[in-house]
Amino acid sequence: MRNKQIIIIAFLISASILLTAIRCLPSEDDDCHLHIAVQNATDDPLIIRVLGEVSNSEYCLRVTDTIPSNGMALHYTGAGCIEDIHSSRIVVSPLCIFYICDTNVPSEHFYYDTAELFSAYNIKKVVNLLDSDVVSLQRSNFTIYYP
């Protein structure tokens, strides 16, 4: 009986900690956008990639989202509210800069130099969220258009 009470108490404590943590996470609303929509207006599918550091000297472009031809994808910034990124002017995540690429994948996946890495992929557009101000992002409904 005592073990059952301990399990119930442990469960209740865990549940309350989890609920508190969930309430502390930012949620997407009119004042906090966690995603950027990417609209592909071409007949070819595209891939959203972000720079990844494999080790101190190796880099790769990781796939985060696939955008269908003439379609849309939501890209999660992973950095909290986009509005907060702009107010602090600090890039807190490599997901704030993303690369819209075609579906071709080079034979090498890891590179020792980012210049080599970028030249190996067919990057169609580079999007840095800090290059756009919040007002222009709001006007576009937090949507990036390609082309």
Helices and strands as residue ranges (DSSP letters): H 2-24, E 35-40, E 46-53, E 59-67, E 72-76, H 82-88, G 94-96, E 97-101, H 114-120, E 123-128, G 129-131, H 134-139, E 143-146
